[in-house]
Amino acid sequence: MISVLVVDDSAFMRKWMSDAINQQEDLQVVAIAKNGKQAIELITKGTITVDVITMDVEMPEIDGLEAVEVIMKENPTPIIMVSTLTRQGATETIRALTLGAFDFVQKPSGAISLNMELVEEELFTKIRLAKQANVQSSGIESVQPNASVNDEINRSATKKVIAIGASTGGPRVLQHVLERLPPLDVPIFIVQHMPKAFTETFAQRLDRICKMPVKEATDGERVKNGVVYVAPGDRHMLIKELMSGTKTIELRVDSPYGRDIHQPSVNSLFYSLATIEKTTVLAVVLTGMGNDGMNGLTLLKKEQEVTVIAESKQSAVVYGMPKAVIEADLADYVVPAMQMAPEMLKVLRSL
């Protein structure tokens, strides 16, 4: 039985979530809290022990963000944020994910009775996944590269690209990695499994903390060295090459490489990189469920000069995507999140 703490300032939401969760044979709500303050007291003082927490974002006294930060420091527990679709809700949800929240679901909206069943199924699935999460991960230390390393990378960067794939647990690791990279004279492409309403906000957050500009990719734009491109949540991001050699970004609803349950998909990004002129690729596969990226890497390694770094089981919140790559013998290096940035710089220097 998976035990759950429901945290929400709305009596309606507390009742709806509790009733829905308790109808599942393997799930049980063992406590409720009306705000972050109550949740912190229950969890950090040992009043209760739970497997998973569902957490509203906007609450009085202590909100969901502060509660996540305290709980993940004092007594790490998988937390699923329950977010609105507003810009403010998206911003706060992204912040919660970078603080260590496991994942999020969107609150029912519009025709609420029709929307609730979809939200319930997503919530149940994520609660079950969260129970298996490695929330003890990410003891992260800052490692800053020196200028000579960066100069050496940039002098030979003309035909290099970095491609990164991540899913559940990815926002926190991506923030940690990117804020520790110096300005690089190579483009970086990121596919993070996330709905459209949140990828733009995620890119904006990364842009504020990174030493390189970060943006949500747009269809048809020319790829520039030194820019980080985040795939929109409802499109596959493909890299194309013009006759002139200029690389461009193509965004598509349907992947030309076959059906894919993810949109965007890491596979589609890797497949597209396999079709351009000879390019040296540093591919990074981070935490996430499933095996997205494995098939794309298999082809990419046949067509390009590719070095693959996979996140280790030690730090991966969900050891699915990196595990698939490692077990397929596609990973050249396996490192925990706290060592990812320096490892990437070391590999770039050697390419």
N, C-alpha and C positions, 0 to 999 in steps of 0.2 A: 504493500500500500504506500502510495506517494503522499506525504503530508504537505499541506499548502497553507500559507498565511496570506490572506487577502487584505490589502491595504488600499482604502479608498475613502474619501470624505463624503461620497454620495451614498445615502442609505439604499437607493435603488440599485446602484452598481454593486454594492456589497452583497445585496440579496440575490441579484441576478447571477453574479459570478459564483457565489457560494452554492446556490441551488444547482447550477449547471455542472459545476465541478463534482459535487456530491452525487450526481446521477451516474457518474462513471465508476465502474466496479473497482478500478485500481487507484482512484484519486479520492482524497478526503481533505476538506478544509478543517483544520484543527484550531484555528484562531482567526479573528478579524481585528483590524486596527483602523481607526478613523483618520489617522494622519501619520506623518513620518516619525513624529516624536514617540507615539505609542509603539510603532514598529521597532524603532531602535531599542526602546526599553525591553520589549519582549525578546528580541534576538540577542542583544549584547549582554543582558543581565542573566541569560540562561533560564528565563522564565519558561520558554518553550524551545523545542528543537524541531525544525521543519526542514523538509527537503528542498522546497521551492517557495519563493515569494512572488506574488503578483503585486505590482506597485503602481498606483496612480502617479501622474507627474505633478499636477497642480493641486496642492493641498495647503490648508492653513497651518500656522505654527512652524512646522518643519515640512518642507515639500519633498517630493520624491527624489530630487537630485541630491539634496543634503543627506537624505536617509540612505541612498545608495552608497554615497562616499563613506559614510560612517560604518555601515554594515560591512562593506567590502574590506575595510581596514580592520575592524574589530572582530568580526566573525563571518568570513566569506561564505555567502550562500547564493545559489543561483537566483537571479532576480529577473522577472519578465515585466517590462514596463507596459502600461496600458495608456496609450497616447491618443490625442485628438489629431485630426488632419490639418489643423491650423499651422501657419508658419511658426508661431510661438511653440506649439506642441512639438513640431518637427525639430526645432532647434534644441529644445530641452531633452527630447528623446535621444538625439545624437550625443548630447553632452553626457547623458546617463550611460550610453553604450561605451563611451570612451573612459568612463569612471569604473567600468567593469560589469555593468548589467549584461545579462546573458543575451537577451533578445527583446523584442517588443511585439505587441499586437495593437491594432487600431480599434478605438472604441466604436461601437455601432453608431451609424449615422444614417440620415435620410429615412428611408422606409425601415424603421428600426427593427420591426418584427421579422422582415425579410433578411435583414443584414445580420441578425444575431446568430443564426445557425452557422453562417460562414465563419464568424468571429469565434464562436464556440469551438468548432473543429480545429481551427488554427491554434487556439489557446490550449486545447487538450494535447495536441501534438507537441507544442513547444514545452509544456510542462513535463511531458515524458522525456523529451530530449534533455531538458535542463537538469533532470535528476541525474543524468549520466555525465554532466559537464565537469570539466576540470577547473574549478573556480579557485583553486589554490595557486594558479599560475601567475605569471607576470611579476616576479620580483625583479623590477627593471632598474638598471643603473644607466646613467647618462655616459655615453662614450663619444667624445667629439673628435673627428678626424683632424689631422693637421693640414696646413695649406699645401705642403709639398705633395701629399697624396692626391689632393684634389687637382692640382696642376697637372700631375702626371696622367690622371684620368682624362682630363679635358683635352690635352694635346692630341690624343688619339681617338677622339670620340665620334668621328664623323659618321661611322656606320654602326653605331651601337644603339640599342634600345633596351629599356627595362619594361617587363610586363609582369604585373602582379595580380594574382587571383585570391579572393578571400570570401568567406561566407560568415556563418555564425561565429561571433567573437572577433571578427576582423577589424571593426572600427577602432578598437582600443590598440591593437597591434599596429595597424597602419599608422595611427597617429604617433605612436612611439617610434616607429621606424623612420617615418618621413621627417619628423622634427629633428632627427639626429643626422640626417644627410646634409652635406654642404650643397651649395649650388652646383649642379652638374650640367655639363654641356651635352646631355642626352635627353630624349623625351622619355617620360614614364607614363605607362598606360595601366590604369587600375580598373579591374572589374570586382565590385563588391556587391554581393547579392543583397538588394535593398529596393523597396518600392520607389517609384518616381518621386513621390512627394518628399522623399528624404534624401535622395542622392545630391540634389543641388545644395541643400543645407549642409550635408556632410562635406562636400567640396569646399564650400565657403569657410567652414570651420578649419579644415586642413590648410586653406590658403592663409588664414590668420596666424598660424603657428609655424608654417614651414618657411625655409629659406629660398624656396622656388615658388613661382606662381602656380596655384592649383585651381582648376576650373572644371565644371561639368562639360563634357565634350559636346560639340554641336556638329550637325551633319554638314559635310563638305568642307570643313575648315582644314587649313594646311597645318601639318604637324611642325612644331618648332622645338628645337633643342632647348633644354632647360625648363620645359613646362610639364606639369603633371596633369594628365587628363583622366577624369573619372567618368566611367560609362553611366549614362542616364538609366534610371531604374526600369524603364519600359522598352529599352532598345538594346540590340546587340551592337557592340562597338567593333568595327572591322577596320583594319589598316590597309589602305590601297596605295598604289604607286602610279604616278602619271608617267608619260613617256619621257618627261624631263628629269625624272628621278625624284620629283617632289612627292613626299608622302602626304596623304590626306586621310581624313576620318570619314567613314561611311556608317551611318546609323540605320539599322533595319529592324523592323518588327519581327520578321521571320528570318531565321538564320539560313544562309545558302548552303550550309554544311549539314543539313538534316534537322529533324525535330530535336528540341532541347527543352527540358522542363524548366530551365532557368532563363530568365530574361532580365538583365544581360547574362551571358554565359562566358565562363573563362575559356571553354573549348573554342568558341567562335573567335575570340581574340587570338588565341594561339594558332588556330587554323589559318586565319588571315595573314599572320606574320610569316607563315610558311610559303605564301604565294608571292611575296615581294622579292626584289633583287637581293642578292646575297647580303645578309645583315647579321651582325653578331648580337645575339639575344641573351640577356640575363633574365631568366624566368624564375619567379618566386611564387611558391604556393603556400599560403598561410592557412590557419585554422578554418574549419568549415565541415559541415556534414556532406555525405555523399562522395562522389569522385569527379566532380566537375574539374576539368583541366587535364586529366590523365590522357584521354584520347587525343586531345589537341597537342599535347606535348609529344606524344608518340610520333605524330607526323612532323611536328616542328623539328624534332631532333634529326629526322631524316633529311630535311631540306635546308636547314641553316646550322650555323655554328652556335650551339646553345649550351649554356651552363645553367643548371637547375639547382636552386636552393629550396629545400622544404623545411617547414617548421617542425620541430621535434615534438614528440609526445609529451615531453617534460612541460612545455608551456602551452600547447594547443588547447584551447577551451573545448573544441570538438575535434578529435583526432580522426577525421574522415578523409578530407581532400588530401592533406599531406601524406597520410598513411597509404592511400591508393597510389600516389606517385612513387613513394618509397618502395612499396611492395612490387610495383611494376619495373623496378630497377631503373627508374628515370632520374632519380635525384643524385646529383654530384656531391652535394653537401647537405647535411641535416643539422640544424642549429636551433636553439631556443630563441624565443622572441627577443630577449635582452641582448643577444649577440648578433641579431639579424643585420642591423645597419653596418657595423664594422665588417661583417663577413661580406656584405654586398660591395663595400668599397674595396676590400681586398681582391675580390673576384674581378671587379671592373678594372682595377689596376693591371691585372694579369691578362686581360683579353686583348 
